[in-house]
Amino acid sequence: MEGTVLIPSGIFRQRDLSVLEAMVVYLKVERGMTYHEIAALLNRDDRTIWTCYNRAQKKRVQQ
């Protein structure tokens, strides 16, 4: 099915990230998708995806 992306459940084990943050990081880093592609896939605004990714990056730096 086109437009379907399988997300491994193991990414949600990172309890320091929200579900959306974990999905965005996976799609951005592992799948190489752009913010716009992720936003379209998740039916969110591009700016929301950018914000989630940047919050997740800041959480990773703090550890």
PDB file of N, CA, C, O and CB in Angstrom:
ATOM      1  N   MET A   1       0.844  -1.172   0.000  1.00  0.00           N
ATOM      2  CA  MET A   1       0.000   0.000   0.000  1.00  0.00           C
ATOM      3  C   MET A   1       0.894   1.242   0.000  1.00  0.00           C
ATOM      4  O   MET A   1       1.777   1.375   0.847  1.00  0.00           O
ATOM      5  CB  MET A   1      -0.962  -0.006   1.221  1.00  0.00           C
ATOM      6  N   GLU A   2       0.664   2.135  -0.938  1.00  0.00           N
ATOM      7  CA  GLU A   2       1.468   3.350  -1.031  1.00  0.00           C
ATOM      8  C   GLU A   2       1.110   4.310   0.086  1.00  0.00           C
ATOM      9  O   GLU A   2      -0.056   4.415   0.468  1.00  0.00           O
ATOM     10  CB  GLU A   2       1.277   4.024  -2.392  1.00  0.00           C
ATOM     11  N   GLY A   3       2.111   5.020   0.617  1.00  0.00           N
ATOM     12  CA  GLY A   3       1.888   5.950   1.711  1.00  0.00           C
ATOM     13  C   GLY A   3       1.942   5.288   3.074  1.00  0.00           C
ATOM     14  O   GLY A   3       1.701   5.931   4.095  1.00  0.00           O
ATOM     15  N   THR A   4       2.260   3.998   3.087  1.00  0.00           N
ATOM     16  CA  THR A   4       2.352   3.267   4.339  1.00  0.00           C
ATOM     17  C   THR A   4       3.820   3.082   4.703  1.00  0.00           C
ATOM     18  O   THR A   4       4.634   2.679   3.873  1.00  0.00           O
ATOM     19  CB  THR A   4       1.632   1.900   4.238  1.00  0.00           C
ATOM     20  N   VAL A   5       4.139   3.380   5.943  1.00  0.00           N
ATOM     21  CA  VAL A   5       5.496   3.190   6.446  1.00  0.00           C
ATOM     22  C   VAL A   5       5.388   2.365   7.717  1.00  0.00           C
ATOM     23  O   VAL A   5       4.632   2.701   8.628  1.00  0.00           O
ATOM     24  CB  VAL A   5       6.223   4.565   6.709  1.00  0.00           C
ATOM     25  N   LEU A   6       6.151   1.283   7.766  1.00  0.00           N
ATOM     26  CA  LEU A   6       6.157   0.453   8.963  1.00  0.00           C
ATOM     27  C   LEU A   6       7.133   1.038   9.977  1.00  0.00           C
ATOM     28  O   LEU A   6       8.285   1.319   9.647  1.00  0.00           O
ATOM     29  CB  LEU A   6       6.532  -1.012   8.620  1.00  0.00           C
ATOM     30  N   ILE A   7       6.671   1.219  11.207  1.00  0.00           N
ATOM     31  CA  ILE A   7       7.482   1.770  12.290  1.00  0.00           C
ATOM     32  C   ILE A   7       7.779   0.629  13.258  1.00  0.00           C
ATOM     33  O   ILE A   7       6.848   0.012  13.776  1.00  0.00           O
ATOM     34  CB  ILE A   7       6.751   2.971  13.017  1.00  0.00           C
ATOM     35  N   PRO A   8       9.052   0.335  13.515  1.00  0.00           N
ATOM     36  CA  PRO A   8       9.364  -0.728  14.479  1.00  0.00           C
ATOM     37  C   PRO A   8       8.961  -0.313  15.892  1.00  0.00           C
ATOM     38  O   PRO A   8       9.221   0.814  16.313  1.00  0.00           O
ATOM     39  CB  PRO A   8      10.867  -1.073  14.436  1.00  0.00           C
ATOM     40  N   SER A   9       8.338  -1.211  16.605  1.00  0.00           N
ATOM     41  CA  SER A   9       7.845  -0.884  17.947  1.00  0.00           C
ATOM     42  C   SER A   9       8.978  -0.601  18.935  1.00  0.00           C
ATOM     43  O   SER A   9       8.749   0.038  19.962  1.00  0.00           O
ATOM     44  CB  SER A   9       6.986  -2.022  18.472  1.00  0.00           C
ATOM     45  N   GLY A  10      10.178  -1.059  18.645  1.00  0.00           N
ATOM     46  CA  GLY A  10      11.312  -0.856  19.537  1.00  0.00           C
ATOM     47  C   GLY A  10      11.698   0.598  19.734  1.00  0.00           C
ATOM     48  O   GLY A  10      12.353   0.931  20.722  1.00  0.00           O
ATOM     49  N   ILE A  11      11.306   1.476  18.810  1.00  0.00           N
ATOM     50  CA  ILE A  11      11.674   2.892  18.962  1.00  0.00           C
ATOM     51  C   ILE A  11      10.947   3.540  20.135  1.00  0.00           C
ATOM     52  O   ILE A  11      11.371   4.584  20.631  1.00  0.00           O
ATOM     53  CB  ILE A  11      11.365   3.663  17.674  1.00  0.00           C
ATOM     54  N   PHE A  12       9.868   2.931  20.575  1.00  0.00           N
ATOM     55  CA  PHE A  12       9.090   3.508  21.676  1.00  0.00           C
ATOM     56  C   PHE A  12       9.625   3.117  23.048  1.00  0.00           C
ATOM     57  O   PHE A  12       9.068   3.519  24.070  1.00  0.00           O
ATOM     58  CB  PHE A  12       7.646   3.083  21.563  1.00  0.00           C
ATOM     59  N   ARG A  13      10.688   2.345  23.078  1.00  0.00           N
ATOM     60  CA  ARG A  13      11.309   1.971  24.357  1.00  0.00           C
ATOM     61  C   ARG A  13      12.054   3.131  24.979  1.00  0.00           C
ATOM     62  O   ARG A  13      12.310   3.133  26.183  1.00  0.00           O
ATOM     63  CB  ARG A  13      12.259   0.800  24.165  1.00  0.00           C
ATOM     64  N   GLN A  14      12.407   4.123  24.168  1.00  0.00           N
ATOM     65  CA  GLN A  14      13.077   5.316  24.680  1.00  0.00           C
ATOM     66  C   GLN A  14      12.045   6.141  25.447  1.00  0.00           C
ATOM     67  O   GLN A  14      11.316   6.940  24.859  1.00  0.00           O
ATOM     68  CB  GLN A  14      13.729   6.154  23.516  1.00  0.00           C
ATOM     69  N   ARG A  15      11.993   5.945  26.737  1.00  0.00           N
ATOM     70  CA  ARG A  15      10.953   6.566  27.551  1.00  0.00           C
ATOM     71  C   ARG A  15      11.149   8.072  27.715  1.00  0.00           C
ATOM     72  O   ARG A  15      10.241   8.765  28.173  1.00  0.00           O
ATOM     73  CB  ARG A  15      10.912   5.912  28.908  1.00  0.00           C
ATOM     74  N   ASP A  16      12.318   8.583  27.347  1.00  0.00           N
ATOM     75  CA  ASP A  16      12.568  10.015  27.475  1.00  0.00           C
ATOM     76  C   ASP A  16      11.942  10.807  26.328  1.00  0.00           C
ATOM     77  O   ASP A  16      11.824  12.028  26.423  1.00  0.00           O
ATOM     78  CB  ASP A  16      14.064  10.279  27.530  1.00  0.00           C
ATOM     79  N   LEU A  17      11.539  10.137  25.249  1.00  0.00           N
ATOM     80  CA  LEU A  17      10.924  10.807  24.115  1.00  0.00           C
ATOM     81  C   LEU A  17       9.429  10.504  24.068  1.00  0.00           C
ATOM     82  O   LEU A  17       8.994   9.413  24.436  1.00  0.00           O
ATOM     83  CB  LEU A  17      11.601  10.381  22.804  1.00  0.00           C
ATOM     84  N   SER A  18       8.650  11.487  23.610  1.00  0.00           N
ATOM     85  CA  SER A  18       7.221  11.248  23.408  1.00  0.00           C
ATOM     86  C   SER A  18       7.051  10.325  22.201  1.00  0.00           C
ATOM     87  O   SER A  18       8.003  10.093  21.455  1.00  0.00           O
ATOM     88  CB  SER A  18       6.443  12.595  23.200  1.00  0.00           C
ATOM     89  N   VAL A  19       5.864   9.809  22.015  1.00  0.00           N
ATOM     90  CA  VAL A  19       5.588   8.917  20.891  1.00  0.00           C
ATOM     91  C   VAL A  19       5.842   9.645  19.572  1.00  0.00           C
ATOM     92  O   VAL A  19       6.476   9.091  18.673  1.00  0.00           O
ATOM     93  CB  VAL A  19       4.131   8.394  20.950  1.00  0.00           C
ATOM     94  N   LEU A  20       5.357  10.873  19.449  1.00  0.00           N
ATOM     95  CA  LEU A  20       5.551  11.644  18.224  1.00  0.00           C
ATOM     96  C   LEU A  20       7.029  11.946  17.997  1.00  0.00           C
ATOM     97  O   LEU A  20       7.518  11.842  16.872  1.00  0.00           O
ATOM     98  CB  LEU A  20       4.749  12.947  18.280  1.00  0.00           C
ATOM     99  N   GLU A  21       7.734  12.316  19.047  1.00  0.00           N
ATOM    100  CA  GLU A  21       9.171  12.592  18.923  1.00  0.00           C
ATOM    101  C   GLU A  21       9.923  11.352  18.454  1.00  0.00           C
ATOM    102  O   GLU A  21      10.784  11.444  17.579  1.00  0.00           O
ATOM    103  CB  GLU A  21       9.746  13.080  20.266  1.00  0.00           C
ATOM    104  N   ALA A  22       9.607  10.203  19.023  1.00  0.00           N
ATOM    105  CA  ALA A  22      10.275   8.957  18.639  1.00  0.00           C
ATOM    106  C   ALA A  22      10.003   8.625  17.173  1.00  0.00           C
ATOM    107  O   ALA A  22      10.913   8.210  16.454  1.00  0.00           O
ATOM    108  CB  ALA A  22       9.812   7.797  19.540  1.00  0.00           C
ATOM    109  N   MET A  23       8.771   8.803  16.727  1.00  0.00           N
ATOM    110  CA  MET A  23       8.441   8.538  15.328  1.00  0.00           C
ATOM    111  C   MET A  23       9.165   9.488  14.389  1.00  0.00           C
ATOM    112  O   MET A  23       9.700   9.069  13.363  1.00  0.00           O
ATOM    113  CB  MET A  23       6.941   8.644  15.111  1.00  0.00           C
ATOM    114  N   VAL A  24       9.182  10.764  14.739  1.00  0.00           N
ATOM    115  CA  VAL A  24       9.824  11.763  13.889  1.00  0.00           C
ATOM    116  C   VAL A  24      11.322  11.493  13.784  1.00  0.00           C
ATOM    117  O   VAL A  24      11.889  11.551  12.693  1.00  0.00           O
ATOM    118  CB  VAL A  24       9.574  13.179  14.436  1.00  0.00           C
ATOM    119  N   VAL A  25      11.962  11.199  14.913  1.00  0.00           N
ATOM    120  CA  VAL A  25      13.399  10.902  14.886  1.00  0.00           C
ATOM    121  C   VAL A  25      13.664   9.675  14.022  1.00  0.00           C
ATOM    122  O   VAL A  25      14.595   9.684  13.217  1.00  0.00           O
ATOM    123  CB  VAL A  25      13.940  10.678  16.321  1.00  0.00           C
ATOM    124  N   TYR A  26      12.879   8.638  14.170  1.00  0.00           N
ATOM    125  CA  TYR A  26      13.060   7.429  13.361  1.00  0.00           C
ATOM    126  C   TYR A  26      12.918   7.749  11.870  1.00  0.00           C
ATOM    127  O   TYR A  26      13.769   7.372  11.065  1.00  0.00           O
ATOM    128  CB  TYR A  26      12.038   6.346  13.773  1.00  0.00           C
ATOM    129  N   LEU A  27      11.847   8.441  11.513  1.00  0.00           N
ATOM    130  CA  LEU A  27      11.599   8.732  10.104  1.00  0.00           C
ATOM    131  C   LEU A  27      12.662   9.654   9.514  1.00  0.00           C
ATOM    132  O   LEU A  27      13.049   9.504   8.355  1.00  0.00           O
ATOM    133  CB  LEU A  27      10.227   9.358   9.936  1.00  0.00           C
ATOM    134  N   LYS A  28      13.130  10.601  10.314  1.00  0.00           N
ATOM    135  CA  LYS A  28      14.138  11.554   9.838  1.00  0.00           C
ATOM    136  C   LYS A  28      15.514  10.895   9.723  1.00  0.00           C
ATOM    137  O   LYS A  28      16.179  11.014   8.694  1.00  0.00           O
ATOM    138  CB  LYS A  28      14.213  12.766  10.782  1.00  0.00           C
ATOM    139  N   VAL A  29      15.933  10.206  10.773  1.00  0.00           N
ATOM    140  CA  VAL A  29      17.293   9.655  10.823  1.00  0.00           C
ATOM    141  C   VAL A  29      17.406   8.341  10.064  1.00  0.00           C
ATOM    142  O   VAL A  29      18.274   8.192   9.204  1.00  0.00           O
ATOM    143  CB  VAL A  29      17.722   9.449  12.266  1.00  0.00           C
ATOM    144  N   GLU A  30      16.544   7.398  10.375  1.00  0.00           N
ATOM    145  CA  GLU A  30      16.663   6.059   9.804  1.00  0.00           C
ATOM    146  C   GLU A  30      16.114   5.954   8.378  1.00  0.00           C
ATOM    147  O   GLU A  30      16.671   5.239   7.544  1.00  0.00           O
ATOM    148  CB  GLU A  30      15.948   5.074  10.686  1.00  0.00           C
ATOM    149  N   ARG A  31      15.044   6.654   8.111  1.00  0.00           N
ATOM    150  CA  ARG A  31      14.418   6.564   6.785  1.00  0.00           C
ATOM    151  C   ARG A  31      14.826   7.716   5.868  1.00  0.00           C
ATOM    152  O   ARG A  31      14.560   7.665   4.667  1.00  0.00           O
ATOM    153  CB  ARG A  31      12.904   6.540   6.927  1.00  0.00           C
ATOM    154  N   GLY A  32      15.470   8.758   6.412  1.00  0.00           N
ATOM    155  CA  GLY A  32      15.962   9.868   5.598  1.00  0.00           C
ATOM    156  C   GLY A  32      14.876  10.739   4.991  1.00  0.00           C
ATOM    157  O   GLY A  32      15.074  11.348   3.940  1.00  0.00           O
ATOM    158  N   MET A  33      13.731  10.796   5.653  1.00  0.00           N
ATOM    159  CA  MET A  33      12.624  11.592   5.129  1.00  0.00           C
ATOM    160  C   MET A  33      12.805  13.059   5.490  1.00  0.00           C
ATOM    161  O   MET A  33      13.471  13.387   6.472  1.00  0.00           O
ATOM    162  CB  MET A  33      11.282  11.074   5.667  1.00  0.00           C
ATOM    163  N   THR A  34      12.211  13.937   4.694  1.00  0.00           N
ATOM    164  CA  THR A  34      12.245  15.370   4.982  1.00  0.00           C
ATOM    165  C   THR A  34      11.139  15.708   5.979  1.00  0.00           C
ATOM    166  O   THR A  34      10.227  14.913   6.210  1.00  0.00           O
ATOM    167  CB  THR A  34      12.085  16.206   3.675  1.00  0.00           C
ATOM    168  N   TYR A  35      11.236  16.901   6.564  1.00  0.00           N
ATOM    169  CA  TYR A  35      10.182  17.349   7.486  1.00  0.00           C
ATOM    170  C   TYR A  35       8.834  17.370   6.772  1.00  0.00           C
ATOM    171  O   TYR A  35       7.820  16.971   7.344  1.00  0.00           O
ATOM    172  CB  TYR A  35      10.509  18.755   8.058  1.00  0.00           C
ATOM    173  N   HIS A  36       8.823  17.825   5.547  1.00  0.00           N
ATOM    174  CA  HIS A  36       7.577  17.907   4.796  1.00  0.00           C
ATOM    175  C   HIS A  36       6.983  16.522   4.537  1.00  0.00           C
ATOM    176  O   HIS A  36       5.773  16.339   4.670  1.00  0.00           O
ATOM    177  CB  HIS A  36       7.809  18.631   3.474  1.00  0.00           C
ATOM    178  N   GLU A  37       7.810  15.555   4.172  1.00  0.00           N
ATOM    179  CA  GLU A  37       7.325  14.192   3.937  1.00  0.00           C
ATOM    180  C   GLU A  37       6.753  13.581   5.206  1.00  0.00           C
ATOM    181  O   GLU A  37       5.713  12.923   5.174  1.00  0.00           O
ATOM    182  CB  GLU A  37       8.451  13.312   3.398  1.00  0.00           C
ATOM    183  N   ILE A  38       7.441  13.802   6.330  1.00  0.00           N
ATOM    184  CA  ILE A  38       6.955  13.279   7.613  1.00  0.00           C
ATOM    185  C   ILE A  38       5.636  13.944   7.983  1.00  0.00           C
ATOM    186  O   ILE A  38       4.704  13.281   8.438  1.00  0.00           O
ATOM    187  CB  ILE A  38       8.002  13.503   8.734  1.00  0.00           C
ATOM    188  N   ALA A  39       5.562  15.252   7.786  1.00  0.00           N
ATOM    189  CA  ALA A  39       4.337  15.998   8.096  1.00  0.00           C
ATOM    190  C   ALA A  39       3.160  15.486   7.274  1.00  0.00           C
ATOM    191  O   ALA A  39       2.060  15.313   7.800  1.00  0.00           O
ATOM    192  CB  ALA A  39       4.543  17.500   7.839  1.00  0.00           C
ATOM    193  N   ALA A  40       3.385  15.247   6.009  1.00  0.00           N
ATOM    194  CA  ALA A  40       2.314  14.739   5.143  1.00  0.00           C
ATOM    195  C   ALA A  40       1.883  13.339   5.579  1.00  0.00           C
ATOM    196  O   ALA A  40       0.692  13.026   5.596  1.00  0.00           O
ATOM    197  CB  ALA A  40       2.776  14.717   3.669  1.00  0.00           C
ATOM    198  N   LEU A  41       2.852  12.508   5.929  1.00  0.00           N
ATOM    199  CA  LEU A  41       2.557  11.134   6.358  1.00  0.00           C
ATOM    200  C   LEU A  41       1.745  11.109   7.645  1.00  0.00           C
ATOM    201  O   LEU A  41       0.813  10.318   7.785  1.00  0.00           O
ATOM    202  CB  LEU A  41       3.852  10.349   6.551  1.00  0.00           C
ATOM    203  N   LEU A  42       2.109  11.991   8.596  1.00  0.00           N
ATOM    204  CA  LEU A  42       1.454  12.001   9.909  1.00  0.00           C
ATOM    205  C   LEU A  42       0.303  13.003  10.009  1.00  0.00           C
ATOM    206  O   LEU A  42      -0.309  13.161  11.065  1.00  0.00           O
ATOM    207  CB  LEU A  42       2.472  12.308  10.977  1.00  0.00           C
ATOM    208  N   ASN A  43       0.022  13.671   8.897  1.00  0.00           N
ATOM    209  CA  ASN A  43      -1.060  14.667   8.853  1.00  0.00           C
ATOM    210  C   ASN A  43      -0.852  15.763   9.902  1.00  0.00           C
ATOM    211  O   ASN A  43      -1.766  16.111  10.650  1.00  0.00           O
ATOM    212  CB  ASN A  43      -2.424  13.984   9.071  1.00  0.00           C
ATOM    213  N   ARG A  44       0.360  16.291   9.936  1.00  0.00           N
ATOM    214  CA  ARG A  44       0.735  17.369  10.843  1.00  0.00           C
ATOM    215  C   ARG A  44       1.336  18.501  10.034  1.00  0.00           C
ATOM    216  O   ARG A  44       1.638  18.338   8.852  1.00  0.00           O
ATOM    217  CB  ARG A  44       1.730  16.875  11.926  1.00  0.00           C
ATOM    218  N   ASP A  45       1.509  19.648  10.672  1.00  0.00           N
ATOM    219  CA  ASP A  45       2.160  20.786  10.041  1.00  0.00           C
ATOM    220  C   ASP A  45       3.672  20.568  10.031  1.00  0.00           C
ATOM    221  O   ASP A  45       4.220  19.952  10.945  1.00  0.00           O
ATOM    222  CB  ASP A  45       1.799  22.103  10.774  1.00  0.00           C
ATOM    223  N   ASP A  46       4.338  21.070   9.005  1.00  0.00           N
ATOM    224  CA  ASP A  46       5.800  20.946   8.905  1.00  0.00           C
ATOM    225  C   ASP A  46       6.491  21.508  10.143  1.00  0.00           C
ATOM    226  O   ASP A  46       7.480  20.951  10.620  1.00  0.00           O
ATOM    227  CB  ASP A  46       6.312  21.667   7.650  1.00  0.00           C
ATOM    228  N   ARG A  47       5.962  22.617  10.657  1.00  0.00           N
ATOM    229  CA  ARG A  47       6.579  23.271  11.827  1.00  0.00           C
ATOM    230  C   ARG A  47       6.449  22.410  13.076  1.00  0.00           C
ATOM    231  O   ARG A  47       7.324  22.443  13.940  1.00  0.00           O
ATOM    232  CB  ARG A  47       5.937  24.647  12.076  1.00  0.00           C
ATOM    233  N   THR A  48       5.383  21.649  13.182  1.00  0.00           N
ATOM    234  CA  THR A  48       5.205  20.738  14.313  1.00  0.00           C
ATOM    235  C   THR A  48       6.264  19.643  14.273  1.00  0.00           C
ATOM    236  O   THR A  48       6.837  19.282  15.301  1.00  0.00           O
ATOM    237  CB  THR A  48       3.788  20.119  14.300  1.00  0.00           C
ATOM    238  N   ILE A  49       6.516  19.124  13.087  1.00  0.00           N
ATOM    239  CA  ILE A  49       7.517  18.069  12.926  1.00  0.00           C
ATOM    240  C   ILE A  49       8.908  18.616  13.250  1.00  0.00           C
ATOM    241  O   ILE A  49       9.692  17.960  13.936  1.00  0.00           O
ATOM    242  CB  ILE A  49       7.481  17.493  11.485  1.00  0.00           C
ATOM    243  N   TRP A  50       9.209  19.811  12.757  1.00  0.00           N
ATOM    244  CA  TRP A  50      10.501  20.442  13.050  1.00  0.00           C
ATOM    245  C   TRP A  50      10.683  20.627  14.557  1.00  0.00           C
ATOM    246  O   TRP A  50      11.751  20.346  15.099  1.00  0.00           O
ATOM    247  CB  TRP A  50      10.614  21.805  12.329  1.00  0.00           C
ATOM    248  N   THR A  51       9.634  21.099  15.223  1.00  0.00           N
ATOM    249  CA  THR A  51       9.684  21.314  16.667  1.00  0.00           C
ATOM    250  C   THR A  51       9.911  19.995  17.407  1.00  0.00           C
ATOM    251  O   THR A  51      10.745  19.936  18.310  1.00  0.00           O
ATOM    252  CB  THR A  51       8.387  21.980  17.155  1.00  0.00           C
ATOM    253  N   CYS A  52       9.191  18.947  17.043  1.00  0.00           N
ATOM    254  CA  CYS A  52       9.355  17.639  17.694  1.00  0.00           C
ATOM    255  C   CYS A  52      10.771  17.115  17.513  1.00  0.00           C
ATOM    256  O   CYS A  52      11.370  16.605  18.460  1.00  0.00           O
ATOM    257  CB  CYS A  52       8.346  16.625  17.134  1.00  0.00           C
ATOM    258  N   TYR A  53      11.311  17.236  16.310  1.00  0.00           N
ATOM    259  CA  TYR A  53      12.660  16.752  16.050  1.00  0.00           C
ATOM    260  C   TYR A  53      13.685  17.518  16.885  1.00  0.00           C
ATOM    261  O   TYR A  53      14.590  16.923  17.470  1.00  0.00           O
ATOM    262  CB  TYR A  53      12.991  16.875  14.558  1.00  0.00           C
ATOM    263  N   ASN A  54      13.537  18.826  16.935  1.00  0.00           N
ATOM    264  CA  ASN A  54      14.483  19.639  17.699  1.00  0.00           C
ATOM    265  C   ASN A  54      14.371  19.403  19.201  1.00  0.00           C
ATOM    266  O   ASN A  54      15.387  19.413  19.895  1.00  0.00           O
ATOM    267  CB  ASN A  54      14.265  21.107  17.397  1.00  0.00           C
ATOM    268  N   ARG A  55      13.181  19.196  19.714  1.00  0.00           N
ATOM    269  CA  ARG A  55      13.020  18.863  21.139  1.00  0.00           C
ATOM    270  C   ARG A  55      13.686  17.527  21.454  1.00  0.00           C
ATOM    271  O   ARG A  55      14.333  17.375  22.490  1.00  0.00           O
ATOM    272  CB  ARG A  55      11.521  18.814  21.522  1.00  0.00           C
ATOM    273  N   ALA A  56      13.522  16.568  20.560  1.00  0.00           N
ATOM    274  CA  ALA A  56      14.132  15.258  20.757  1.00  0.00           C
ATOM    275  C   ALA A  56      15.662  15.375  20.742  1.00  0.00           C
ATOM    276  O   ALA A  56      16.343  14.724  21.535  1.00  0.00           O
ATOM    277  CB  ALA A  56      13.653  14.268  19.668  1.00  0.00           C
ATOM    278  N   GLN A  57      16.194  16.193  19.851  1.00  0.00           N
ATOM    279  CA  GLN A  57      17.640  16.399  19.794  1.00  0.00           C
ATOM    280  C   GLN A  57      18.154  17.021  21.097  1.00  0.00           C
ATOM    281  O   GLN A  57      19.203  16.630  21.607  1.00  0.00           O
ATOM    282  CB  GLN A  57      18.007  17.293  18.594  1.00  0.00           C
ATOM    283  N   LYS A  58      17.408  17.990  21.626  1.00  0.00           N
ATOM    284  CA  LYS A  58      17.810  18.643  22.881  1.00  0.00           C
ATOM    285  C   LYS A  58      17.768  17.639  24.044  1.00  0.00           C
ATOM    286  O   LYS A  58      18.633  17.676  24.918  1.00  0.00           O
ATOM    287  CB  LYS A  58      16.885  19.860  23.184  1.00  0.00           C
ATOM    288  N   LYS A  59      16.791  16.765  24.059  1.00  0.00           N
ATOM    289  CA  LYS A  59      16.697  15.745  25.109  1.00  0.00           C
ATOM    290  C   LYS A  59      17.873  14.785  25.041  1.00  0.00           C
ATOM    291  O   LYS A  59      18.391  14.353  26.071  1.00  0.00           O
ATOM    292  CB  LYS A  59      15.379  14.968  24.991  1.00  0.00           C
ATOM    293  N   ARG A  60      18.295  14.451  23.820  1.00  0.00           N
ATOM    294  CA  ARG A  60      19.433  13.555  23.650  1.00  0.00           C
ATOM    295  C   ARG A  60      20.737  14.200  24.145  1.00  0.00           C
ATOM    296  O   ARG A  60      21.584  13.522  24.725  1.00  0.00           O
ATOM    297  CB  ARG A  60      19.568  13.153  22.178  1.00  0.00           C
ATOM    298  N   VAL A  61      20.892  15.493  23.917  1.00  0.00           N
ATOM    299  CA  VAL A  61      22.101  16.204  24.339  1.00  0.00           C
ATOM    300  C   VAL A  61      22.180  16.280  25.858  1.00  0.00           C
ATOM    301  O   VAL A  61      23.271  16.205  26.424  1.00  0.00           O
ATOM    302  CB  VAL A  61      22.134  17.618  23.737  1.00  0.00           C
ATOM    303  N   GLN A  62      21.042  16.427  26.522  1.00  0.00           N
ATOM    304  CA  GLN A  62      20.997  16.571  27.969  1.00  0.00           C
ATOM    305  C   GLN A  62      21.388  15.278  28.681  1.00  0.00           C
ATOM    306  O   GLN A  62      21.779  15.320  29.848  1.00  0.00           O
ATOM    307  CB  GLN A  62      19.611  17.005  28.405  1.00  0.00           C
ATOM    308  N   GLN A  63      21.292  14.150  28.019  1.00  0.00           N
ATOM    309  CA  GLN A  63      21.588  12.867  28.670  1.00  0.00           C
ATOM    310  C   GLN A  63      23.056  12.658  28.857  1.00  0.00           C
ATOM    311  O   GLN A  63      23.471  11.629  29.390  1.00  0.00           O
ATOM    312  CB  GLN A  63      21.022  11.725  27.877  1.00  0.00           C
TER     313      GLN A  63
END
